[in-house]
Amino acid sequence: MLSYTRKENPLKKKQSLIALCCKLIRILFAVGTKQVAFSPEKMLRDIPHFRLQNVET
């Protein structure tokens, strides 16, 4: 599971749930409209923060 926290100005519980739901909706909408299979590796590769985190470790 991807562990992602904001060090400065963290979101409250409800705000973080809404942000997560919005991301999920965007992913499902893109998969549905483009008629492609979901690829977790491609999704993680497209997240700039996650890419930087992998380079550092």
PEVEN-V376076 format. One record per residue. N is the residue number from 1. PSI is psi in degrees with one decimal (none if undefined). BURIAL is b if it has 24 or more other ideal C-beta (glycine too) atoms within 12 Angstrom, else e. D_LAST is the distance of its C-alpha to the last C-alpha in Angstrom with 2 decimals. Layout:
n: (N/N)
psi: (PSI/PSI)
burial: (BURIAL/BURIAL)
d_last: (D_LAST/D_LAST)
This chain:
n: (1/2/3/4/5/6/7/8/9/10/11/12/13/14/15/16/17/18/19/20/21/22/23/24/25/26/27/28/29/30/31/32/33/34/35/36/37/38/39/40/41/42/43/44/45/46/47/48/49/50/51/52/53/54/55/56/57)
psi: (138.2/124.2/114.1/119.5/151.1/122.8/-40.9/135.7/59.4/150.9/152.0/171.0/-50.7/-37.9/-41.2/-35.6/-41.8/-43.1/-42.4/-41.5/-39.1/-40.7/-43.0/-41.2/-42.1/-40.2/-47.5/-37.9/-44.9/-42.6/-41.2/-40.2/-32.5/-8.9/50.0/159.3/145.7/132.4/108.2/-35.3/-42.4/-38.7/-45.9/-32.1/-28.7/-4.0/112.3/-41.8/-41.3/-36.3/-44.7/-37.4/-37.6/-34.3/-38.2/-29.9/none)
burial: (e/e/e/e/e/e/e/e/e/e/e/e/e/e/e/e/e/e/e/e/e/e/e/e/e/e/e/e/e/e/e/e/e/e/e/e/e/e/e/e/e/e/e/e/e/e/e/e/e/e/e/e/e/e/e/e/e)
d_last: (16.36/14.39/14.09/14.96/16.87/18.47/18.39/21.54/24.53/23.35/25.50/28.11/28.26/30.69/29.04/25.67/27.60/29.46/26.36/24.85/28.27/28.59/25.36/26.64/30.03/28.68/26.83/29.99/32.24/30.42/30.41/34.08/35.32/33.59/34.39/31.09/29.19/26.18/22.87/19.85/17.52/19.30/19.22/15.45/15.26/17.82/16.04/14.81/12.83/10.94/10.39/8.96/6.57/5.40/5.61/3.82/0.00)
